[in-house]
Amino acid sequence: MSKIEIFEAAGCCATSSVVVSDEAVKWNASAEWAKKHGVNIQRYSRQRTRSSS
């Protein structure tokens, strides 16, 4: 089985933006197609941590 790992930038929500881009819509459609054809897709959010001073 093939595996794809995506590390998304940290943002205020899962998409990192309140505006849905055409690219995001196309990516999600492609990801769903790949999942249906046996590709394991893992998405990770890169959370920033704040250091206390």
C-alpha distance matrix in Angstrom:
0.0 3.8 6.6 10.2 13.2 16.5 19.8 22.5 26.1 28.2 30.4 32.4 29.7 25.9 26.3 28.9 31.3 33.5 33.1 30.1 29.5 28.5 25.6 24.3 24.6 22.7 19.9 19.6 19.5 16.8 14.7 15.4 14.6 11.1 10.5 12.0 9.6 6.4 6.2 7.1 10.5 13.1 16.7 19.4 23.1 25.1 28.2 31.4 33.6 37.4 39.5 42.9 45.9
3.8 0.0 3.8 6.9 10.3 13.5 16.9 19.5 23.2 25.6 27.8 30.1 27.5 23.8 23.8 26.2 28.6 31.0 30.5 27.5 26.7 25.6 22.6 21.5 22.1 20.1 17.1 17.3 17.6 14.5 12.5 14.0 13.3 9.5 9.8 12.1 9.8 7.3 5.0 6.1 8.5 11.2 14.4 17.2 20.8 22.5 25.9 28.9 31.4 35.1 37.3 40.8 43.7
6.6 3.8 0.0 3.8 6.7 10.1 13.3 16.1 19.7 22.0 24.3 26.7 24.2 20.6 20.8 23.0 25.6 28.2 28.0 25.2 24.6 24.1 21.0 19.5 20.6 19.0 15.6 15.7 16.8 14.1 11.4 13.4 13.7 10.0 9.8 12.9 11.6 9.0 5.7 4.6 5.8 7.7 10.9 13.5 17.1 18.8 22.1 25.2 27.6 31.3 33.6 37.0 40.0
10.2 6.9 3.8 0.0 3.8 6.6 10.1 12.7 16.3 18.8 21.1 23.6 21.3 17.8 17.6 19.6 22.2 24.9 24.6 22.0 21.3 21.0 17.7 16.3 17.8 16.3 12.7 13.2 14.9 12.2 9.6 12.4 13.1 9.8 10.1 13.7 12.9 11.1 7.4 6.3 4.8 6.3 8.5 11.0 14.3 16.0 19.5 22.4 25.2 28.8 31.2 34.7 37.6
13.2 10.3 6.7 3.8 0.0 3.8 6.6 9.7 13.2 15.5 18.0 20.7 18.8 15.4 15.6 17.1 20.1 23.0 23.2 21.1 20.6 21.0 17.7 15.9 18.0 17.2 13.4 13.8 16.3 14.1 11.2 14.1 15.6 12.7 12.6 16.3 16.1 14.2 10.6 8.4 5.9 4.8 5.9 7.6 10.9 12.3 15.8 18.7 21.4 25.0 27.4 30.9 33.8
16.5 13.5 10.1 6.6 3.8 0.0 3.8 6.1 9.7 12.3 14.6 17.5 15.7 12.5 12.2 13.5 16.5 19.5 19.7 17.7 17.3 18.1 14.9 13.0 15.5 15.2 11.4 12.0 15.0 13.4 10.8 14.0 15.9 13.7 13.8 17.5 17.8 16.5 12.9 11.0 7.6 6.2 4.7 6.0 8.4 9.9 13.5 16.4 19.4 22.9 25.6 29.0 31.9
19.8 16.9 13.3 10.1 6.6 3.8 0.0 3.8 6.7 9.1 12.1 15.2 14.1 11.5 11.6 11.8 15.2 18.5 19.2 18.0 17.8 19.3 16.2 14.2 17.2 17.4 13.8 14.5 17.9 16.7 14.2 17.2 19.4 17.4 17.3 21.1 21.6 20.1 16.6 14.3 11.0 8.6 6.1 4.8 5.9 6.3 10.1 12.7 15.8 19.2 21.9 25.4 28.1
22.5 19.5 16.1 12.7 9.7 6.1 3.8 0.0 3.8 6.4 8.7 11.9 10.9 8.6 8.2 8.1 11.4 14.8 15.6 14.7 14.8 16.8 14.1 11.8 15.1 16.0 12.7 13.3 16.9 16.4 14.3 17.1 19.7 18.3 18.3 21.9 22.8 21.9 18.5 16.5 12.8 10.6 7.2 6.0 4.9 5.9 9.1 11.6 15.1 18.2 21.3 24.6 27.3
26.1 23.2 19.7 16.3 13.2 9.7 6.7 3.8 0.0 3.8 6.3 10.0 10.2 9.3 8.7 6.8 10.2 13.8 14.9 15.0 15.2 17.7 15.4 13.5 17.0 18.2 15.4 16.1 19.8 19.5 17.7 20.5 23.1 22.0 22.0 25.5 26.5 25.7 22.2 20.2 16.5 14.2 10.7 8.7 6.1 5.3 7.6 9.1 12.9 15.5 18.6 21.9 24.4
28.2 25.6 22.0 18.8 15.5 12.3 9.1 6.4 3.8 0.0 3.8 7.2 8.1 8.3 8.8 6.3 9.8 13.0 15.1 15.7 16.7 19.7 17.9 15.5 18.7 20.5 17.9 17.9 21.7 22.0 19.9 22.2 25.2 24.2 23.7 27.2 28.6 27.6 24.3 22.0 18.4 15.6 12.0 9.4 5.8 4.9 5.1 6.7 10.2 12.7 16.2 19.2 21.9
30.4 27.8 24.3 21.1 18.0 14.6 12.1 8.7 6.3 3.8 0.0 3.8 5.5 7.1 7.2 4.0 6.9 9.6 12.2 13.4 15.0 18.3 17.1 14.6 17.6 20.0 17.9 17.7 21.4 22.3 20.5 22.4 25.6 25.2 24.7 27.9 29.7 29.0 26.0 23.8 20.1 17.6 13.9 11.9 8.4 8.6 8.0 9.2 12.3 14.1 17.8 20.3 22.9
32.4 30.1 26.7 23.6 20.7 17.5 15.2 11.9 10.0 7.2 3.8 0.0 3.8 7.2 8.0 5.6 7.0 8.3 11.6 13.4 15.7 19.2 18.7 16.0 18.4 21.2 19.6 18.8 22.4 23.8 22.0 23.4 26.8 26.8 26.0 28.9 31.1 30.5 27.8 25.6 22.0 19.6 15.9 14.2 10.7 11.6 10.3 11.4 13.8 15.1 18.8 20.8 23.5
29.7 27.5 24.2 21.3 18.8 15.7 14.1 10.9 10.2 8.1 5.5 3.8 0.0 3.8 5.5 5.2 6.7 7.7 10.8 11.6 14.2 17.4 16.9 13.7 15.7 18.7 17.0 15.7 19.3 20.8 18.9 20.0 23.5 23.7 22.7 25.5 27.8 27.4 24.8 22.7 19.2 17.0 13.5 12.4 9.6 11.7 11.1 13.3 15.9 17.7 21.5 23.6 26.6
25.9 23.8 20.6 17.8 15.4 12.5 11.5 8.6 9.3 8.3 7.1 7.2 3.8 0.0 3.8 5.6 7.9 9.5 11.6 11.1 13.4 16.0 15.0 11.5 13.5 16.1 14.0 12.5 16.2 17.5 15.3 16.5 20.0 20.0 19.0 21.8 24.1 23.6 21.0 18.9 15.4 13.4 9.9 9.6 7.6 10.6 11.1 14.0 16.8 19.4 23.0 25.4 28.5
26.3 23.8 20.8 17.6 15.6 12.2 11.6 8.2 8.7 8.8 7.2 8.0 5.5 3.8 0.0 3.8 5.3 7.5 8.6 7.9 9.7 12.5 11.6 8.3 10.7 13.4 11.6 10.9 14.5 15.8 14.4 15.9 19.1 19.3 19.0 21.8 23.8 23.8 21.1 19.6 15.9 14.5 11.0 11.2 9.4 11.7 12.9 15.3 18.6 20.9 24.6 27.2 30.0
28.9 26.2 23.0 19.6 17.1 13.5 11.8 8.1 6.8 6.3 4.0 5.6 5.2 5.6 3.8 0.0 3.8 7.1 8.9 9.6 11.1 14.4 13.4 10.8 13.7 16.2 14.4 14.3 17.9 19.0 17.6 19.5 22.5 22.5 22.3 25.3 27.1 26.9 23.9 22.2 18.5 16.7 12.9 12.0 9.2 10.4 11.0 12.8 16.1 18.0 21.7 24.3 26.8
31.3 28.6 25.6 22.2 20.1 16.5 15.2 11.4 10.2 9.8 6.9 7.0 6.7 7.9 5.3 3.8 0.0 3.8 5.3 7.1 9.0 12.6 12.6 10.4 12.9 15.8 14.9 14.8 18.1 19.6 18.8 20.5 23.4 23.9 23.9 26.5 28.5 28.8 26.0 24.7 20.9 19.6 15.9 15.6 13.0 14.2 14.6 16.0 19.1 20.6 24.3 26.6 29.0
33.5 31.0 28.2 24.9 23.0 19.5 18.5 14.8 13.8 13.0 9.6 8.3 7.7 9.5 7.5 7.1 3.8 0.0 3.8 6.6 9.5 13.1 14.0 11.8 13.3 16.7 16.5 15.9 18.8 20.9 20.4 21.4 24.4 25.4 25.3 27.5 29.9 30.3 27.9 26.7 23.1 21.9 18.4 18.3 15.8 17.4 17.4 18.8 21.7 22.9 26.6 28.6 31.0
33.1 30.5 28.0 24.6 23.2 19.7 19.2 15.6 14.9 15.1 12.2 11.6 10.8 11.6 8.6 8.9 5.3 3.8 0.0 3.8 6.2 9.8 11.3 9.8 11.0 14.2 14.7 14.6 17.0 19.2 19.3 20.4 23.0 24.3 24.7 26.7 28.8 29.7 27.4 26.7 23.1 22.5 19.2 19.6 17.6 19.2 19.9 21.3 24.4 25.8 29.5 31.7 33.9
30.1 27.5 25.2 22.0 21.1 17.7 18.0 14.7 15.0 15.7 13.4 13.4 11.6 11.1 7.9 9.6 7.1 6.6 3.8 0.0 3.8 6.7 8.3 6.5 7.2 10.6 11.3 11.0 13.2 15.5 15.9 16.9 19.3 20.8 21.3 23.1 25.3 26.4 24.2 23.8 20.3 20.2 17.3 18.4 17.1 19.1 20.4 22.3 25.6 27.5 31.1 33.6 36.0
29.5 26.7 24.6 21.3 20.6 17.3 17.8 14.8 15.2 16.7 15.0 15.7 14.2 13.4 9.7 11.1 9.0 9.5 6.2 3.8 0.0 3.8 5.3 5.2 6.5 8.8 9.9 10.9 12.7 14.4 15.4 16.9 18.8 20.1 21.3 23.1 24.8 26.1 23.7 23.7 20.3 20.6 17.8 19.2 18.1 19.8 21.6 23.3 26.9 28.8 32.3 35.0 37.2
28.5 25.6 24.1 21.0 21.0 18.1 19.3 16.8 17.7 19.7 18.3 19.2 17.4 16.0 12.5 14.4 12.6 13.1 9.8 6.7 3.8 0.0 3.8 5.4 5.1 6.2 8.6 10.0 10.7 12.3 14.2 15.6 16.7 18.4 20.1 21.5 22.9 24.7 22.6 23.2 20.1 21.1 18.9 20.8 20.3 22.2 24.4 26.3 29.9 32.0 35.5 38.3 40.6
25.6 22.6 21.0 17.7 17.7 14.9 16.2 14.1 15.4 17.9 17.1 18.7 16.9 15.0 11.6 13.4 12.6 14.0 11.3 8.3 5.3 3.8 0.0 3.8 5.4 5.1 6.0 8.6 9.9 10.4 12.0 14.2 15.3 16.2 18.1 20.0 21.0 22.5 20.0 20.5 17.4 18.4 16.3 18.2 18.1 19.8 22.3 24.3 28.0 30.4 33.7 36.7 39.1
24.3 21.5 19.5 16.3 15.9 13.0 14.2 11.8 13.5 15.5 14.6 16.0 13.7 11.5 8.3 10.8 10.4 11.8 9.8 6.5 5.2 5.4 3.8 0.0 3.8 5.4 5.0 6.1 8.6 9.8 10.3 12.2 14.2 15.1 16.3 18.4 19.9 21.0 18.5 18.5 15.2 15.8 13.4 15.4 15.2 17.4 19.7 22.1 25.7 28.1 31.6 34.5 37.1
24.6 22.1 20.6 17.8 18.0 15.5 17.2 15.1 17.0 18.7 17.6 18.4 15.7 13.5 10.7 13.7 12.9 13.3 11.0 7.2 6.5 5.1 5.4 3.8 0.0 3.8 5.5 5.3 6.3 8.7 9.9 10.8 12.5 14.3 15.5 16.9 18.7 20.4 18.5 19.0 16.1 17.2 15.4 17.9 18.0 20.6 22.8 25.4 28.8 31.3 34.9 37.7 40.4
22.7 20.1 19.0 16.3 17.2 15.2 17.4 16.0 18.2 20.5 20.0 21.2 18.7 16.1 13.4 16.2 15.8 16.7 14.2 10.6 8.8 6.2 5.1 5.4 3.8 0.0 3.8 5.5 5.2 6.2 8.6 10.0 10.7 12.3 14.3 15.6 16.8 18.7 16.8 17.9 15.3 17.1 15.9 18.7 19.4 21.7 24.4 27.0 30.5 33.2 36.6 39.6 42.2
19.9 17.1 15.6 12.7 13.4 11.4 13.8 12.7 15.4 17.9 17.9 19.6 17.0 14.0 11.6 14.4 14.9 16.5 14.7 11.3 9.9 8.6 6.0 5.0 5.5 3.8 0.0 3.8 5.5 5.1 6.0 8.6 9.8 10.4 12.2 14.3 15.3 16.5 14.1 14.8 11.9 13.5 12.3 15.1 16.1 18.5 21.4 24.1 27.6 30.5 33.8 36.9 39.6
19.6 17.3 15.7 13.2 13.8 12.0 14.5 13.3 16.1 17.9 17.7 18.8 15.7 12.5 10.9 14.3 14.8 15.9 14.6 11.0 10.9 10.0 8.6 6.1 5.3 5.5 3.8 0.0 3.8 5.4 5.0 6.1 8.6 9.8 10.4 12.4 14.3 15.4 13.5 13.8 11.0 12.6 11.4 14.5 15.7 18.6 21.2 24.2 27.5 30.5 33.8 36.8 39.7
19.5 17.6 16.8 14.9 16.3 15.0 17.9 16.9 19.8 21.7 21.4 22.4 19.3 16.2 14.5 17.9 18.1 18.8 17.0 13.2 12.7 10.7 9.9 8.6 6.3 5.2 5.5 3.8 0.0 3.8 5.5 5.2 6.3 8.7 10.0 10.8 12.6 14.7 13.4 14.7 12.7 15.0 14.6 18.0 19.4 22.3 24.9 28.0 31.3 34.3 37.6 40.6 43.5
16.8 14.5 14.1 12.2 14.1 13.4 16.7 16.4 19.5 22.0 22.3 23.8 20.8 17.5 15.8 19.0 19.6 20.9 19.2 15.5 14.4 12.3 10.4 9.8 8.7 6.2 5.1 5.4 3.8 0.0 3.8 5.5 5.1 6.2 8.6 10.0 10.7 12.6 10.9 12.7 11.0 13.8 13.9 17.4 19.2 21.9 24.9 27.9 31.2 34.4 37.6 40.8 43.6
14.7 12.5 11.4 9.6 11.2 10.8 14.2 14.3 17.7 19.9 20.5 22.0 18.9 15.3 14.4 17.6 18.8 20.4 19.3 15.9 15.4 14.2 12.0 10.3 9.9 8.6 6.0 5.0 5.5 3.8 0.0 3.8 5.4 5.0 6.1 8.7 9.8 10.7 8.6 9.4 7.4 10.2 10.6 14.2 16.4 19.3 22.3 25.5 28.6 31.9 35.0 38.2 41.2
15.4 14.0 13.4 12.4 14.1 14.0 17.2 17.1 20.5 22.2 22.4 23.4 20.0 16.5 15.9 19.5 20.5 21.4 20.4 16.9 16.9 15.6 14.2 12.2 10.8 10.0 8.6 6.1 5.2 5.5 3.8 0.0 3.8 5.4 5.1 6.3 8.7 10.1 9.3 10.3 9.2 12.0 12.7 16.4 18.6 21.8 24.4 27.8 30.8 34.1 37.3 40.3 43.4
14.6 13.3 13.7 13.1 15.6 15.9 19.4 19.7 23.1 25.2 25.6 26.8 23.5 20.0 19.1 22.5 23.4 24.4 23.0 19.3 18.8 16.7 15.3 14.2 12.5 10.7 9.8 8.6 6.3 5.1 5.4 3.8 0.0 3.8 5.5 5.2 6.5 9.1 8.9 11.2 10.9 14.3 15.5 19.2 21.6 24.6 27.5 30.8 33.9 37.2 40.3 43.4 46.5
11.1 9.5 10.0 9.8 12.7 13.7 17.4 18.3 22.0 24.2 25.2 26.8 23.7 20.0 19.3 22.5 23.9 25.4 24.3 20.8 20.1 18.4 16.2 15.1 14.3 12.3 10.4 9.8 8.7 6.2 5.0 5.4 3.8 0.0 3.8 5.4 5.0 6.5 5.3 8.0 8.2 11.9 13.7 17.4 20.2 22.9 26.1 29.3 32.3 35.8 38.7 42.0 45.0
10.5 9.8 9.8 10.1 12.6 13.8 17.3 18.3 22.0 23.7 24.7 26.0 22.7 19.0 19.0 22.3 23.9 25.3 24.7 21.3 21.3 20.1 18.1 16.3 15.5 14.3 12.2 10.4 10.0 8.6 6.1 5.1 5.5 3.8 0.0 3.8 5.3 5.3 4.8 6.2 6.9 10.4 12.5 16.3 19.2 22.3 25.1 28.6 31.3 34.8 37.8 40.9 44.1
12.0 12.1 12.9 13.7 16.3 17.5 21.1 21.9 25.5 27.2 27.9 28.9 25.5 21.8 21.8 25.3 26.5 27.5 26.7 23.1 23.1 21.5 20.0 18.4 16.9 15.6 14.3 12.4 10.8 10.0 8.7 6.3 5.2 5.4 3.8 0.0 3.8 5.6 7.3 9.4 10.7 14.1 16.2 19.9 22.8 25.9 28.7 32.2 34.9 38.4 41.4 44.4 47.7
9.6 9.8 11.6 12.9 16.1 17.8 21.6 22.8 26.5 28.6 29.7 31.1 27.8 24.1 23.8 27.1 28.5 29.9 28.8 25.3 24.8 22.9 21.0 19.9 18.7 16.8 15.3 14.3 12.6 10.7 9.8 8.7 6.5 5.0 5.3 3.8 0.0 3.8 6.0 9.2 11.2 14.8 17.4 21.0 24.2 27.0 30.0 33.4 36.2 39.7 42.5 45.7 48.9
6.4 7.3 9.0 11.1 14.2 16.5 20.1 21.9 25.7 27.6 29.0 30.5 27.4 23.6 23.8 26.9 28.8 30.3 29.7 26.4 26.1 24.7 22.5 21.0 20.4 18.7 16.5 15.4 14.7 12.6 10.7 10.1 9.1 6.5 5.3 5.6 3.8 0.0 3.8 6.4 9.3 12.7 15.8 19.3 22.7 25.4 28.3 31.8 34.3 38.0 40.6 43.8 47.0
6.2 5.0 5.7 7.4 10.6 12.9 16.6 18.5 22.2 24.3 26.0 27.8 24.8 21.0 21.1 23.9 26.0 27.9 27.4 24.2 23.7 22.6 20.0 18.5 18.5 16.8 14.1 13.5 13.4 10.9 8.6 9.3 8.9 5.3 4.8 7.3 6.0 3.8 0.0 3.8 6.2 9.7 12.7 16.1 19.6 22.0 25.2 28.5 31.1 34.8 37.4 40.7 43.8
7.1 6.1 4.6 6.3 8.4 11.0 14.3 16.5 20.2 22.0 23.8 25.6 22.7 18.9 19.6 22.2 24.7 26.7 26.7 23.8 23.7 23.2 20.5 18.5 19.0 17.9 14.8 13.8 14.7 12.7 9.4 10.3 11.2 8.0 6.2 9.4 9.2 6.4 3.8 0.0 3.8 6.6 10.1 13.2 16.8 19.3 22.2 25.7 28.1 31.8 34.3 37.5 40.7
10.5 8.5 5.8 4.8 5.9 7.6 11.0 12.8 16.5 18.4 20.1 22.0 19.2 15.4 15.9 18.5 20.9 23.1 23.1 20.3 20.3 20.1 17.4 15.2 16.1 15.3 11.9 11.0 12.7 11.0 7.4 9.2 10.9 8.2 6.9 10.7 11.2 9.3 6.2 3.8 0.0 3.8 6.6 10.0 13.4 16.1 19.1 22.5 25.1 28.7 31.4 34.7 37.8
13.1 11.2 7.7 6.3 4.8 6.2 8.6 10.6 14.2 15.6 17.6 19.6 17.0 13.4 14.5 16.7 19.6 21.9 22.5 20.2 20.6 21.1 18.4 15.8 17.2 17.1 13.5 12.6 15.0 13.8 10.2 12.0 14.3 11.9 10.4 14.1 14.8 12.7 9.7 6.6 3.8 0.0 3.8 6.6 10.2 12.9 15.7 19.1 21.6 25.2 27.9 31.1 34.3
16.7 14.4 10.9 8.5 5.9 4.7 6.1 7.2 10.7 12.0 13.9 15.9 13.5 9.9 11.0 12.9 15.9 18.4 19.2 17.3 17.8 18.9 16.3 13.4 15.4 15.9 12.3 11.4 14.6 13.9 10.6 12.7 15.5 13.7 12.5 16.2 17.4 15.8 12.7 10.1 6.6 3.8 0.0 3.8 6.9 9.8 12.6 16.1 18.8 22.4 25.2 28.4 31.6
19.4 17.2 13.5 11.0 7.6 6.0 4.8 6.0 8.7 9.4 11.9 14.2 12.4 9.6 11.2 12.0 15.6 18.3 19.6 18.4 19.2 20.8 18.2 15.4 17.9 18.7 15.1 14.5 18.0 17.4 14.2 16.4 19.2 17.4 16.3 19.9 21.0 19.3 16.1 13.2 10.0 6.6 3.8 0.0 3.8 6.4 9.1 12.6 15.1 18.7 21.5 24.7 27.9
23.1 20.8 17.1 14.3 10.9 8.4 5.9 4.9 6.1 5.8 8.4 10.7 9.6 7.6 9.4 9.2 13.0 15.8 17.6 17.1 18.1 20.3 18.1 15.2 18.0 19.4 16.1 15.7 19.4 19.2 16.4 18.6 21.6 20.2 19.2 22.8 24.2 22.7 19.6 16.8 13.4 10.2 6.9 3.8 0.0 3.8 5.9 9.4 12.3 15.7 18.7 21.8 25.0
25.1 22.5 18.8 16.0 12.3 9.9 6.3 5.9 5.3 4.9 8.6 11.6 11.7 10.6 11.7 10.4 14.2 17.4 19.2 19.1 19.8 22.2 19.8 17.4 20.6 21.7 18.5 18.6 22.3 21.9 19.3 21.8 24.6 22.9 22.3 25.9 27.0 25.4 22.0 19.3 16.1 12.9 9.8 6.4 3.8 0.0 3.8 6.5 9.6 13.0 15.8 19.2 22.1
28.2 25.9 22.1 19.5 15.8 13.5 10.1 9.1 7.6 5.1 8.0 10.3 11.1 11.1 12.9 11.0 14.6 17.4 19.9 20.4 21.6 24.4 22.3 19.7 22.8 24.4 21.4 21.2 24.9 24.9 22.3 24.4 27.5 26.1 25.1 28.7 30.0 28.3 25.2 22.2 19.1 15.7 12.6 9.1 5.9 3.8 0.0 3.8 6.4 9.8 12.9 16.0 19.1
31.4 28.9 25.2 22.4 18.7 16.4 12.7 11.6 9.1 6.7 9.2 11.4 13.3 14.0 15.3 12.8 16.0 18.8 21.3 22.3 23.3 26.3 24.3 22.1 25.4 27.0 24.1 24.2 28.0 27.9 25.5 27.8 30.8 29.3 28.6 32.2 33.4 31.8 28.5 25.7 22.5 19.1 16.1 12.6 9.4 6.5 3.8 0.0 3.8 6.6 9.7 13.0 15.8
33.6 31.4 27.6 25.2 21.4 19.4 15.8 15.1 12.9 10.2 12.3 13.8 15.9 16.8 18.6 16.1 19.1 21.7 24.4 25.6 26.9 29.9 28.0 25.7 28.8 30.5 27.6 27.5 31.3 31.2 28.6 30.8 33.9 32.3 31.3 34.9 36.2 34.3 31.1 28.1 25.1 21.6 18.8 15.1 12.3 9.6 6.4 3.8 0.0 3.8 6.5 9.6 12.8
37.4 35.1 31.3 28.8 25.0 22.9 19.2 18.2 15.5 12.7 14.1 15.1 17.7 19.4 20.9 18.0 20.6 22.9 25.8 27.5 28.8 32.0 30.4 28.1 31.3 33.2 30.5 30.5 34.3 34.4 31.9 34.1 37.2 35.8 34.8 38.4 39.7 38.0 34.8 31.8 28.7 25.2 22.4 18.7 15.7 13.0 9.8 6.6 3.8 0.0 3.8 6.5 9.4
39.5 37.3 33.6 31.2 27.4 25.6 21.9 21.3 18.6 16.2 17.8 18.8 21.5 23.0 24.6 21.7 24.3 26.6 29.5 31.1 32.3 35.5 33.7 31.6 34.9 36.6 33.8 33.8 37.6 37.6 35.0 37.3 40.3 38.7 37.8 41.4 42.5 40.6 37.4 34.3 31.4 27.9 25.2 21.5 18.7 15.8 12.9 9.7 6.5 3.8 0.0 3.8 6.4
42.9 40.8 37.0 34.7 30.9 29.0 25.4 24.6 21.9 19.2 20.3 20.8 23.6 25.4 27.2 24.3 26.6 28.6 31.7 33.6 35.0 38.3 36.7 34.5 37.7 39.6 36.9 36.8 40.6 40.8 38.2 40.3 43.4 42.0 40.9 44.4 45.7 43.8 40.7 37.5 34.7 31.1 28.4 24.7 21.8 19.2 16.0 13.0 9.6 6.5 3.8 0.0 3.8
45.9 43.7 40.0 37.6 33.8 31.9 28.1 27.3 24.4 21.9 22.9 23.5 26.6 28.5 30.0 26.8 29.0 31.0 33.9 36.0 37.2 40.6 39.1 37.1 40.4 42.2 39.6 39.7 43.5 43.6 41.2 43.4 46.5 45.0 44.1 47.7 48.9 47.0 43.8 40.7 37.8 34.3 31.6 27.9 25.0 22.1 19.1 15.8 12.8 9.4 6.4 3.8 0.0
